[in-house]
Amino acid sequence: MSRRPGVTLFQLLLVIAMLALMFALLLPALVRVRAAAARAQSQNNMKQIGLAIHNYADANNKLPPGVDDNHFSTAAYVLPYIEQDNVFKLVDFKKPSDDKANATVRALIIKTFLNPNDTQMGVEPNVGATNYLFCAGDRYDLKDNNGIFFLNSKVKFPDISDGTSNTIMTGETLKGNGNVKQTDVKRQHVLLGKDELKTLKDESGVADFKAGKNIAADRCAAWIDGRFLKGTFTTTRAVNDERPDVSAAGAGGLSGLRGMESGVNIGMTDGSVRYLSQSVDLGTLKALGTRNGGEVIPNF
């Protein structure tokens, strides 16, 4: 009776080693493909948001506010224009965004507001987060800022004399991680009182963060909330700045867009989406944040 040929232990180990080598060679390529797909999805999200804002402006003859007196965000106002009209109808704009009357809608997750590249899924329990903030300008205070989306803003396209292709509308950033023990300026910031908005300077928050004082980590916690670092930002820190962002009780502050890579996507007011490297100097970023500063903006 003939014996069937088998596989020796050496041959089996050789096959396993070859498969492991092939996997090791392919893994970086797969990671790059997945990252590229997520980056493209985030860019598409920002284009959808930009188009929604243009459609809102067509219907209302003005752009939506960055944040209103009840703390509602631009994102809340454009819901009907991203095919979320049913969600929009659940919002009670007569009560604060964090009122219990808005708890159900506040908890909803809107995929258009999420960057797939961000590994932090949410920030607070039962709250739908976001990765996209709306640009208020290059001043600290959300009130009467010089960008497009600030406190009770009613900007019209003719007001953007710098040109829609030279003015930032949205910025992509990482969410906070909910951890108030200081570890990473990309996920955490310094929270000060509203009165300290008047005395802010470039180095504000640095000593506090180093000492682990006044640490907050609720950046982008709720898409429905338009307060500073929740739904709005100012171009007052460089991209991936080593210094922490600083919020003066949500009324304004210092902020830099934060990314997992060496830059972030920004949505321009003409609806285009561009990549902003962290090597772009702060002066250029500030110029891009204003609607009518008259600055000469270099290529970036």
N, C-alpha and C positions, 0 to 999 in steps of 0.2 A: 504494500500500500504506500503510495507516494505521499510525502509530506508537503503541505502548502508552505510556500516561502513566507516568512514573517518579517517584522521590522525590528531591528535590533535597538537596544537602548541608546546606543551611540547615534544611530540614524534619527531616532525620535528627538534626541536633544539637539541635533544639528538642525532639524526642521524648525523646532521651537526657537532656536537662536536666530535663524534666518527671518522668521516671522517677527520676532522682537526687533531686529535691526530694521526691517521694512517699516514697522510701525513707528519706530523712533525717527526715521527719515521723513515719514509722511506727516507726523503729528504737527510739526511747525507749520507746514503748508496748510493743513486743515485749520489750525488756529488762525492763520492769516486770512483764510477764506471766510471763516465765520466772523472775524473782526471787520472785514471789508463789507460783508453783508449787513452787519449791524450798523456800521457807519452810514451805509447807503440808506438804511431804513430811517435812521435819525435825520438825515438830510431830507428825506421825503416827508417826514413828520413836520419839519420846519417849513418846507414849501407849502404843505397843506395849511399850516397856521398862518403863513404869510398871505395865501390866497383868501383865507377866511377873513382876515383883517381888511383886505381890499374890498371884499364883498360887503362887509359891515359898513365900510366907509361909503360905498356906493349907495347903500340903503339909508344911511343916516347922515350923509354929508359931513362926516367927521370920523376920526378914528376913535376907537373905544378908549376909556380911561385906563391908566395903568393900575389905579386902585381908587375906589370911591370911599365915601364916608363910612360905609358898612364893611369895608375891607375886601370887597369883591375884586377879583382880578380881571385882567384883559381876557384870560382864558375863559372865565365864566361868561363874559359878554359875547364871545364868538362861538359858543357852543352850537347855535343853529346853523352855522356856516361850515361846520365839520361833521355834519350829519348826526348831530346829537341834540336835536330839537326836543326830544322827549325828556332828556336830562335837563335841558334849559327850563322846561316848564315845571320842574320840581323845585327850582331855586326860588326861595323867598327873598327877593332883593330888598324888602322893607325891613328885614331883620339882619343883624350882623352875620357874616359868613360862618362864624364859629358858634352861632346860636343853635340850641338843640333842635329848632325848627328846620335847620339845614343839615342835621346829622346824617340823614339817609343819603342825600345827594353828595355830601362831603366825603362819604366813604366809597363812592363809586370810583373804579379804576378806569381811566380813559387812556387807551393805548397810544393815541396820537400824542399824548403829553409825556410819553416815556421813551427814554433812550435805551435801546437794548444793550448797549455797551456798558451801561452802569450795572455793576453787580449788586448794588444796594437796591432791593426791590421797593421797599417802603421805608418810612421814617417813623411814623406814629401808628399805633394800632387803630384799625377801622378808619383810616384816612387815605384817600387816593392822592398819591404824590405826583410830582412833575419833575422834568429835567430842563425845562425851558423857562427862562426869565425874560422879562420885557424891559427894554432899556429906558431909564428915566433921564439920563444925561450925565454930565461929568461933574455935577455939583453934589454935595452930600445930602441935602434935604430933598425929600420927595415932593415938597411943596414948591410950585413954580420953578421946576427944573427946566433945563434947556434941551432935553431930548424929546421923545415922543410920548412915552407912557409914564406919567407921574400922577400925583394926587389930583383927582378930578380933572385930568387933562381932557381937552377937547380940540386937539390938533387937527388941522386940515392939511391936505397935501400941498396946497400953495404956501403953507407956513414953513415947509421944509426947503428953504432956499439953498442949503448945501447940496441938494440933489438927493433923490431917493436911493441912488446907487452908492452914495457916500455916507449914508446914515444907518446906523444899526437899529434894527427893530427887535430882534430876539437873540438871546445867547444861550448856548448849550452849557450845562454845568452839572457837576456831581451833586447828588443828594447828601444831606446830613445823615449821620449814622445813629442818632439818638443817644450817643454816649457823651455824658458831660464830664468825663475824665479826659483831660487834654492829651491827644496823641497825634493828630494829623490835621493841618490847616485846610486840607482839601475836603474834609468831612465836618469840621467843627469851626466855630467862629466865636468871637467875643460879643457878649450881649451887655450893653450899657443902658442907662436910663435915657429917656427922651430929652431931658434937659442938657445932657452931655453932647447932643448934636451940635450945639453952638460952639463948642470948644474942640471939636475934632481936628486932628492934624494927621499928616501922613504916617507918623509912628504910633498913632493911637492903637491900643490893643496889643501891641507887641509885648510889653512888660507883663500885662495881665495873662496873656496866653502862656508865656514862659513860666509864670508862677502858678498856672492852673486855676486862675481866678476868673469868675464870670464866664465860664465856658458854656456854650450852647451848641446844639447839633441838630437843629430842626430846619436847616436850609431845604427849601423846596418840599416841605412836608405836605402841603395841600395845594392842589392846582386851583382851588376855588379862592384862595387867599392871595391878595395882591400886595400885601405889605412887604417891606424891604427884606430881601433874601428869601421870601416866600414866593412872590410872583414878580418882583421887580429887582433891578440891580442898577448900580451906577458904574461908570467907567473910571473908577478911582484907584484901582489896583491893576497891575499887569496880569495877564493870563498865567495861572499857576504861580502867583506871587508867593514868595516865602513867608511874607507877613500874613497874619490872619485877617479875614474879613471882620468888620465891626458893624453891628447893628445897634442903632439908638432906639430901642424899643419898637422897631419896625417902621419908624418914621423916616429913616434914611440911614446913611452911613458909608462905609468903605467896602468895596467889593471887587473881587477879581473872579472871572470865570475859571472854573476848575475842570480839568479833564484827566482821564486816565492815561492819555498819550501826551505828546509834546505840543498839543494845541487843542482847539475846540472849533466847532462849527458856529458861525454866526449867520443870522438871517438879516438881509438888508431890506430896506423899505421898498425897493423895487420888486421884491419877491424872490430875489436870487439868494442862494446859500453859498457862503464862502468859508474856506478854512483859515482860521487865524492862528498862526504859530505863536508859541510862548516867547519867541525871540522878537516879536514886534514890540517896539518901544511904547511906553505908556503915553507919550505925547500923541502918537498916531491913534492909539485906542481912544483917548479922550476926544480927539477931533472927530472920530467916527461916531462917538456917542452923542454929539450935538446936532441939532437940526438946522441951526442958522448961525454957526460960529464964523463962517467964511474962511476956515482954515484951508491951506493947501495940503492935501493928503497924498503922500507918496504911495507907490505901489507896494502891496503887502501880500 
